[in-house]
Amino acid sequence: LALCKSGDIPRGSYLLVESFDRLSREHPLDAMELLKVLLRDYGIVLVVMRPEMKMTADSLSELPGIMAFIEAMRA
C-alpha cells in the first residue's frame, strides 16, 4: 500500500493472488475496504487465480465484487 501511495507502483498494475483469502483474512468489511482502496484509489487490477476472476474499480459493484465479498466471508 505504501508503494502504491508513493507512486512506485503505477495505476493499472496487476496484483495476482492465488485466492482472495491470501489478500486479507480480516473481517469481510475490512477486506472489502482494502479491495476498494487498491482498485479505486490506486487503480490496481486484481487477478484471483481461484476462483478465476479479474477485478477493477468498475467491477466492484458487479459479480466479481459480490464474489470477493463471499470469499472474504469464507476466509
PDB file as gemmi writes it, atoms N, CA and C in Angstrom:
CRYST1    1.000    1.000    1.000  90.00  90.00  90.00 P 1                      
ATOM      1  N   LEU A   1       0.827  -1.198   0.000  1.00  0.00           N  
ATOM      2  CA  LEU A   1       0.000   0.000   0.000  1.00  0.00           C  
ATOM      3  C   LEU A   1       0.866   1.254   0.000  1.00  0.00           C  
ATOM      4  N   ALA A   2       1.955   1.209   0.763  1.00  0.00           N  
ATOM      5  CA  ALA A   2       2.849   2.372   0.810  1.00  0.00           C  
ATOM      6  C   ALA A   2       3.459   2.638  -0.563  1.00  0.00           C  
ATOM      7  N   LEU A   3       3.811   1.580  -1.298  1.00  0.00           N  
ATOM      8  CA  LEU A   3       4.383   1.754  -2.628  1.00  0.00           C  
ATOM      9  C   LEU A   3       3.346   2.298  -3.615  1.00  0.00           C  
ATOM     10  N   CYS A   4       2.103   1.886  -3.449  1.00  0.00           N  
ATOM     11  CA  CYS A   4       1.032   2.441  -4.289  1.00  0.00           C  
ATOM     12  C   CYS A   4       0.859   3.925  -3.981  1.00  0.00           C  
ATOM     13  N   LYS A   5       0.835   4.243  -2.693  1.00  0.00           N  
ATOM     14  CA  LYS A   5       0.632   5.630  -2.271  1.00  0.00           C  
ATOM     15  C   LYS A   5       1.752   6.539  -2.777  1.00  0.00           C  
ATOM     16  N   SER A   6       2.973   6.029  -2.758  1.00  0.00           N  
ATOM     17  CA  SER A   6       4.114   6.850  -3.193  1.00  0.00           C  
ATOM     18  C   SER A   6       4.217   6.956  -4.715  1.00  0.00           C  
ATOM     19  N   GLY A   7       3.452   6.125  -5.434  1.00  0.00           N  
ATOM     20  CA  GLY A   7       3.506   6.149  -6.887  1.00  0.00           C  
ATOM     21  C   GLY A   7       4.539   5.202  -7.471  1.00  0.00           C  
ATOM     22  N   ASP A   8       5.259   4.463  -6.618  1.00  0.00           N  
ATOM     23  CA  ASP A   8       6.243   3.495  -7.110  1.00  0.00           C  
ATOM     24  C   ASP A   8       5.571   2.346  -7.862  1.00  0.00           C  
ATOM     25  N   ILE A   9       4.342   2.037  -7.482  1.00  0.00           N  
ATOM     26  CA  ILE A   9       3.541   1.060  -8.230  1.00  0.00           C  
ATOM     27  C   ILE A   9       2.493   1.862  -8.994  1.00  0.00           C  
ATOM     28  N   PRO A  10       2.601   1.904 -10.318  1.00  0.00           N  
ATOM     29  CA  PRO A  10       1.705   2.772 -11.092  1.00  0.00           C  
ATOM     30  C   PRO A  10       0.287   2.222 -11.221  1.00  0.00           C  
ATOM     31  N   ARG A  11      -0.644   3.138 -11.457  1.00  0.00           N  
ATOM     32  CA  ARG A  11      -2.032   2.757 -11.740  1.00  0.00           C  
ATOM     33  C   ARG A  11      -2.031   1.804 -12.925  1.00  0.00           C  
ATOM     34  N   GLY A  12      -2.926   0.836 -12.887  1.00  0.00           N  
ATOM     35  CA  GLY A  12      -3.016  -0.130 -13.966  1.00  0.00           C  
ATOM     36  C   GLY A  12      -2.146  -1.358 -13.754  1.00  0.00           C  
ATOM     37  N   SER A  13      -1.346  -1.349 -12.675  1.00  0.00           N  
ATOM     38  CA  SER A  13      -0.530  -2.524 -12.368  1.00  0.00           C  
ATOM     39  C   SER A  13      -1.433  -3.674 -11.927  1.00  0.00           C  
ATOM     40  N   TYR A  14      -0.964  -4.883 -12.172  1.00  0.00           N  
ATOM     41  CA  TYR A  14      -1.720  -6.078 -11.813  1.00  0.00           C  
ATOM     42  C   TYR A  14      -1.186  -6.664 -10.513  1.00  0.00           C  
ATOM     43  N   LEU A  15      -2.105  -7.096  -9.654  1.00  0.00           N  
ATOM     44  CA  LEU A  15      -1.774  -7.837  -8.447  1.00  0.00           C  
ATOM     45  C   LEU A  15      -2.406  -9.211  -8.603  1.00  0.00           C  
ATOM     46  N   LEU A  16      -1.584 -10.249  -8.620  1.00  0.00           N  
ATOM     47  CA  LEU A  16      -2.075 -11.616  -8.760  1.00  0.00           C  
ATOM     48  C   LEU A  16      -2.037 -12.303  -7.403  1.00  0.00           C  
ATOM     49  N   VAL A  17      -3.138 -12.920  -7.031  1.00  0.00           N  
ATOM     50  CA  VAL A  17      -3.199 -13.704  -5.794  1.00  0.00           C  
ATOM     51  C   VAL A  17      -3.789 -15.064  -6.117  1.00  0.00           C  
ATOM     52  N   GLU A  18      -3.333 -16.063  -5.381  1.00  0.00           N  
ATOM     53  CA  GLU A  18      -3.822 -17.423  -5.606  1.00  0.00           C  
ATOM     54  C   GLU A  18      -5.306 -17.524  -5.279  1.00  0.00           C  
ATOM     55  N   SER A  19      -5.691 -16.944  -4.159  1.00  0.00           N  
ATOM     56  CA  SER A  19      -7.066 -16.985  -3.685  1.00  0.00           C  
ATOM     57  C   SER A  19      -7.332 -15.681  -2.947  1.00  0.00           C  
ATOM     58  N   PHE A  20      -8.572 -15.252  -2.933  1.00  0.00           N  
ATOM     59  CA  PHE A  20      -8.888 -13.974  -2.293  1.00  0.00           C  
ATOM     60  C   PHE A  20      -8.477 -13.961  -0.833  1.00  0.00           C  
ATOM     61  N   ASP A  21      -8.544 -15.115  -0.156  1.00  0.00           N  
ATOM     62  CA  ASP A  21      -8.188 -15.139   1.258  1.00  0.00           C  
ATOM     63  C   ASP A  21      -6.696 -14.891   1.486  1.00  0.00           C  
ATOM     64  N   ARG A  22      -5.886 -14.895   0.428  1.00  0.00           N  
ATOM     65  CA  ARG A  22      -4.469 -14.551   0.549  1.00  0.00           C  
ATOM     66  C   ARG A  22      -4.266 -13.040   0.565  1.00  0.00           C  
ATOM     67  N   LEU A  23      -5.267 -12.310   0.149  1.00  0.00           N  
ATOM     68  CA  LEU A  23      -5.194 -10.852   0.167  1.00  0.00           C  
ATOM     69  C   LEU A  23      -5.468 -10.317   1.569  1.00  0.00           C  
ATOM     70  N   SER A  24      -6.437 -10.919   2.245  1.00  0.00           N  
ATOM     71  CA  SER A  24      -6.792 -10.468   3.587  1.00  0.00           C  
ATOM     72  C   SER A  24      -7.546 -11.563   4.324  1.00  0.00           C  
ATOM     73  N   ARG A  25      -7.261 -11.647   5.594  1.00  0.00           N  
ATOM     74  CA  ARG A  25      -8.017 -12.555   6.464  1.00  0.00           C  
ATOM     75  C   ARG A  25      -8.745 -11.753   7.539  1.00  0.00           C  
ATOM     76  N   GLU A  26      -8.895 -10.476   7.257  1.00  0.00           N  
ATOM     77  CA  GLU A  26      -9.595  -9.580   8.171  1.00  0.00           C  
ATOM     78  C   GLU A  26     -11.107  -9.807   8.056  1.00  0.00           C  
ATOM     79  N   HIS A  27     -11.843  -9.086   8.885  1.00  0.00           N  
ATOM     80  CA  HIS A  27     -13.303  -9.100   8.809  1.00  0.00           C  
ATOM     81  C   HIS A  27     -13.692  -8.776   7.367  1.00  0.00           C  
ATOM     82  N   PRO A  28     -14.743  -9.406   6.840  1.00  0.00           N  
ATOM     83  CA  PRO A  28     -15.112  -9.176   5.431  1.00  0.00           C  
ATOM     84  C   PRO A  28     -15.263  -7.706   5.046  1.00  0.00           C  
ATOM     85  N   LEU A  29     -15.803  -6.880   5.926  1.00  0.00           N  
ATOM     86  CA  LEU A  29     -15.953  -5.466   5.594  1.00  0.00           C  
ATOM     87  C   LEU A  29     -14.595  -4.774   5.501  1.00  0.00           C  
ATOM     88  N   ASP A  30     -13.652  -5.170   6.356  1.00  0.00           N  
ATOM     89  CA  ASP A  30     -12.302  -4.620   6.283  1.00  0.00           C  
ATOM     90  C   ASP A  30     -11.599  -5.080   5.013  1.00  0.00           C  
ATOM     91  N   ALA A  31     -11.799  -6.342   4.650  1.00  0.00           N  
ATOM     92  CA  ALA A  31     -11.206  -6.873   3.416  1.00  0.00           C  
ATOM     93  C   ALA A  31     -11.758  -6.137   2.198  1.00  0.00           C  
ATOM     94  N   MET A  32     -13.034  -5.829   2.217  1.00  0.00           N  
ATOM     95  CA  MET A  32     -13.628  -5.100   1.102  1.00  0.00           C  
ATOM     96  C   MET A  32     -13.122  -3.663   1.057  1.00  0.00           C  
ATOM     97  N   GLU A  33     -12.849  -3.078   2.209  1.00  0.00           N  
ATOM     98  CA  GLU A  33     -12.275  -1.727   2.238  1.00  0.00           C  
ATOM     99  C   GLU A  33     -10.879  -1.735   1.618  1.00  0.00           C  
ATOM    100  N   LEU A  34     -10.077  -2.746   1.943  1.00  0.00           N  
ATOM    101  CA  LEU A  34      -8.751  -2.880   1.336  1.00  0.00           C  
ATOM    102  C   LEU A  34      -8.887  -3.030  -0.176  1.00  0.00           C  
ATOM    103  N   LEU A  35      -9.833  -3.832  -0.601  1.00  0.00           N  
ATOM    104  CA  LEU A  35     -10.065  -4.031  -2.027  1.00  0.00           C  
ATOM    105  C   LEU A  35     -10.461  -2.716  -2.699  1.00  0.00           C  
ATOM    106  N   LYS A  36     -11.327  -1.961  -2.051  1.00  0.00           N  
ATOM    107  CA  LYS A  36     -11.751  -0.667  -2.591  1.00  0.00           C  
ATOM    108  C   LYS A  36     -10.563   0.280  -2.732  1.00  0.00           C  
ATOM    109  N   VAL A  37      -9.724   0.319  -1.723  1.00  0.00           N  
ATOM    110  CA  VAL A  37      -8.552   1.199  -1.766  1.00  0.00           C  
ATOM    111  C   VAL A  37      -7.630   0.800  -2.917  1.00  0.00           C  
ATOM    112  N   LEU A  38      -7.342  -0.495  -3.026  1.00  0.00           N  
ATOM    113  CA  LEU A  38      -6.459  -0.958  -4.097  1.00  0.00           C  
ATOM    114  C   LEU A  38      -7.032  -0.651  -5.483  1.00  0.00           C  
ATOM    115  N   LEU A  39      -8.299  -0.980  -5.672  1.00  0.00           N  
ATOM    116  CA  LEU A  39      -8.901  -0.859  -7.001  1.00  0.00           C  
ATOM    117  C   LEU A  39      -9.267   0.577  -7.351  1.00  0.00           C  
ATOM    118  N   ARG A  40      -9.957   1.257  -6.467  1.00  0.00           N  
ATOM    119  CA  ARG A  40     -10.433   2.609  -6.778  1.00  0.00           C  
ATOM    120  C   ARG A  40      -9.373   3.678  -6.560  1.00  0.00           C  
ATOM    121  N   ASP A  41      -8.768   3.653  -5.387  1.00  0.00           N  
ATOM    122  CA  ASP A  41      -7.841   4.729  -5.044  1.00  0.00           C  
ATOM    123  C   ASP A  41      -6.519   4.622  -5.788  1.00  0.00           C  
ATOM    124  N   TYR A  42      -6.022   3.393  -5.959  1.00  0.00           N  
ATOM    125  CA  TYR A  42      -4.710   3.203  -6.572  1.00  0.00           C  
ATOM    126  C   TYR A  42      -4.757   2.617  -7.976  1.00  0.00           C  
ATOM    127  N   GLY A  43      -5.949   2.285  -8.467  1.00  0.00           N  
ATOM    128  CA  GLY A  43      -6.085   1.818  -9.841  1.00  0.00           C  
ATOM    129  C   GLY A  43      -5.453   0.468 -10.122  1.00  0.00           C  
ATOM    130  N   ILE A  44      -5.322  -0.362  -9.097  1.00  0.00           N  
ATOM    131  CA  ILE A  44      -4.744  -1.695  -9.258  1.00  0.00           C  
ATOM    132  C   ILE A  44      -5.785  -2.622  -9.880  1.00  0.00           C  
ATOM    133  N   VAL A  45      -5.326  -3.548 -10.708  1.00  0.00           N  
ATOM    134  CA  VAL A  45      -6.180  -4.594 -11.280  1.00  0.00           C  
ATOM    135  C   VAL A  45      -5.855  -5.870 -10.514  1.00  0.00           C  
ATOM    136  N   LEU A  46      -6.855  -6.442  -9.866  1.00  0.00           N  
ATOM    137  CA  LEU A  46      -6.658  -7.653  -9.079  1.00  0.00           C  
ATOM    138  C   LEU A  46      -7.063  -8.860  -9.906  1.00  0.00           C  
ATOM    139  N   VAL A  47      -6.169  -9.831  -9.976  1.00  0.00           N  
ATOM    140  CA  VAL A  47      -6.464 -11.092 -10.640  1.00  0.00           C  
ATOM    141  C   VAL A  47      -6.380 -12.190  -9.588  1.00  0.00           C  
ATOM    142  N   VAL A  48      -7.475 -12.896  -9.405  1.00  0.00           N  
ATOM    143  CA  VAL A  48      -7.533 -14.014  -8.463  1.00  0.00           C  
ATOM    144  C   VAL A  48      -7.515 -15.289  -9.291  1.00  0.00           C  
ATOM    145  N   MET A  49      -6.637 -16.205  -8.910  1.00  0.00           N  
ATOM    146  CA  MET A  49      -6.482 -17.434  -9.683  1.00  0.00           C  
ATOM    147  C   MET A  49      -7.566 -18.471  -9.375  1.00  0.00           C  
ATOM    148  N   ARG A  50      -8.019 -18.494  -8.108  1.00  0.00           N  
ATOM    149  CA  ARG A  50      -9.003 -19.496  -7.718  1.00  0.00           C  
ATOM    150  C   ARG A  50     -10.037 -18.876  -6.804  1.00  0.00           C  
ATOM    151  N   PRO A  51     -11.276 -18.703  -7.137  1.00  0.00           N  
ATOM    152  CA  PRO A  51     -11.836 -18.915  -8.468  1.00  0.00           C  
ATOM    153  C   PRO A  51     -11.364 -17.812  -9.408  1.00  0.00           C  
ATOM    154  N   GLU A  52     -11.280 -18.128 -10.670  1.00  0.00           N  
ATOM    155  CA  GLU A  52     -10.758 -17.179 -11.649  1.00  0.00           C  
ATOM    156  C   GLU A  52     -11.629 -15.936 -11.738  1.00  0.00           C  
ATOM    157  N   MET A  53     -10.999 -14.787 -11.482  1.00  0.00           N  
ATOM    158  CA  MET A  53     -11.710 -13.526 -11.670  1.00  0.00           C  
ATOM    159  C   MET A  53     -10.705 -12.396 -11.788  1.00  0.00           C  
ATOM    160  N   LYS A  54     -11.104 -11.410 -12.541  1.00  0.00           N  
ATOM    161  CA  LYS A  54     -10.316 -10.200 -12.714  1.00  0.00           C  
ATOM    162  C   LYS A  54     -11.172  -9.053 -12.221  1.00  0.00           C  
ATOM    163  N   MET A  55     -10.610  -8.236 -11.341  1.00  0.00           N  
ATOM    164  CA  MET A  55     -11.380  -7.159 -10.747  1.00  0.00           C  
ATOM    165  C   MET A  55     -10.721  -5.817 -10.995  1.00  0.00           C  
ATOM    166  N   THR A  56     -11.566  -4.856 -11.333  1.00  0.00           N  
ATOM    167  CA  THR A  56     -11.156  -3.463 -11.474  1.00  0.00           C  
ATOM    168  C   THR A  56     -12.114  -2.622 -10.632  1.00  0.00           C  
ATOM    169  N   ALA A  57     -11.857  -1.342 -10.550  1.00  0.00           N  
ATOM    170  CA  ALA A  57     -12.750  -0.463  -9.792  1.00  0.00           C  
ATOM    171  C   ALA A  57     -14.174  -0.552 -10.323  1.00  0.00           C  
ATOM    172  N   ASP A  58     -14.325  -0.694 -11.633  1.00  0.00           N  
ATOM    173  CA  ASP A  58     -15.659  -0.754 -12.231  1.00  0.00           C  
ATOM    174  C   ASP A  58     -16.406  -2.028 -11.872  1.00  0.00           C  
ATOM    175  N   SER A  59     -15.687  -3.103 -11.551  1.00  0.00           N  
ATOM    176  CA  SER A  59     -16.355  -4.378 -11.300  1.00  0.00           C  
ATOM    177  C   SER A  59     -16.709  -4.583  -9.831  1.00  0.00           C  
ATOM    178  N   LEU A  60     -16.389  -3.621  -8.963  1.00  0.00           N  
ATOM    179  CA  LEU A  60     -16.696  -3.791  -7.542  1.00  0.00           C  
ATOM    180  C   LEU A  60     -18.180  -3.969  -7.278  1.00  0.00           C  
ATOM    181  N   SER A  61     -19.028  -3.318  -8.037  1.00  0.00           N  
ATOM    182  CA  SER A  61     -20.470  -3.417  -7.802  1.00  0.00           C  
ATOM    183  C   SER A  61     -21.122  -4.486  -8.681  1.00  0.00           C  
ATOM    184  N   GLU A  62     -20.299  -5.251  -9.383  1.00  0.00           N  
ATOM    185  CA  GLU A  62     -20.822  -6.312 -10.250  1.00  0.00           C  
ATOM    186  C   GLU A  62     -20.489  -7.669  -9.641  1.00  0.00           C  
ATOM    187  N   LEU A  63     -20.682  -8.722 -10.403  1.00  0.00           N  
ATOM    188  CA  LEU A  63     -20.488 -10.079  -9.903  1.00  0.00           C  
ATOM    189  C   LEU A  63     -19.114 -10.306  -9.275  1.00  0.00           C  
ATOM    190  N   PRO A  64     -18.005  -9.845  -9.863  1.00  0.00           N  
ATOM    191  CA  PRO A  64     -16.711 -10.064  -9.198  1.00  0.00           C  
ATOM    192  C   PRO A  64     -16.646  -9.462  -7.801  1.00  0.00           C  
ATOM    193  N   GLY A  65     -17.250  -8.312  -7.606  1.00  0.00           N  
ATOM    194  CA  GLY A  65     -17.264  -7.695  -6.279  1.00  0.00           C  
ATOM    195  C   GLY A  65     -18.072  -8.504  -5.286  1.00  0.00           C  
ATOM    196  N   ILE A  66     -19.180  -9.046  -5.736  1.00  0.00           N  
ATOM    197  CA  ILE A  66     -20.012  -9.888  -4.877  1.00  0.00           C  
ATOM    198  C   ILE A  66     -19.265 -11.177  -4.534  1.00  0.00           C  
ATOM    199  N   MET A  67     -18.606 -11.757  -5.536  1.00  0.00           N  
ATOM    200  CA  MET A  67     -17.816 -12.964  -5.300  1.00  0.00           C  
ATOM    201  C   MET A  67     -16.687 -12.682  -4.304  1.00  0.00           C  
ATOM    202  N   ALA A  68     -16.064 -11.517  -4.413  1.00  0.00           N  
ATOM    203  CA  ALA A  68     -14.986 -11.160  -3.488  1.00  0.00           C  
ATOM    204  C   ALA A  68     -15.508 -11.080  -2.058  1.00  0.00           C  
ATOM    205  N   PHE A  69     -16.700 -10.520  -1.885  1.00  0.00           N  
ATOM    206  CA  PHE A  69     -17.277 -10.425  -0.547  1.00  0.00           C  
ATOM    207  C   PHE A  69     -17.552 -11.810   0.021  1.00  0.00           C  
ATOM    208  N   ILE A  70     -18.075 -12.702  -0.809  1.00  0.00           N  
ATOM    209  CA  ILE A  70     -18.339 -14.080  -0.374  1.00  0.00           C  
ATOM    210  C   ILE A  70     -17.026 -14.764   0.024  1.00  0.00           C  
ATOM    211  N   GLU A  71     -15.999 -14.581  -0.781  1.00  0.00           N  
ATOM    212  CA  GLU A  71     -14.693 -15.171  -0.472  1.00  0.00           C  
ATOM    213  C   GLU A  71     -14.121 -14.573   0.811  1.00  0.00           C  
ATOM    214  N   ALA A  72     -14.342 -13.289   1.054  1.00  0.00           N  
ATOM    215  CA  ALA A  72     -13.860 -12.655   2.292  1.00  0.00           C  
ATOM    216  C   ALA A  72     -14.569 -13.239   3.508  1.00  0.00           C  
ATOM    217  N   MET A  73     -15.851 -13.536   3.380  1.00  0.00           N  
ATOM    218  CA  MET A  73     -16.583 -14.151   4.485  1.00  0.00           C  
ATOM    219  C   MET A  73     -16.057 -15.560   4.736  1.00  0.00           C  
ATOM    220  N   ARG A  74     -15.716 -16.269   3.684  1.00  0.00           N  
ATOM    221  CA  ARG A  74     -15.186 -17.627   3.820  1.00  0.00           C  
ATOM    222  C   ARG A  74     -13.823 -17.618   4.486  1.00  0.00           C  
ATOM    223  N   ALA A  75     -13.015 -16.602   4.181  1.00  0.00           N  
ATOM    224  CA  ALA A  75     -11.665 -16.519   4.739  1.00  0.00           C  
ATOM    225  C   ALA A  75     -11.722 -16.301   6.236  1.00  0.00           C  
TER     226      ALA A  75                                                      
END                                                                             
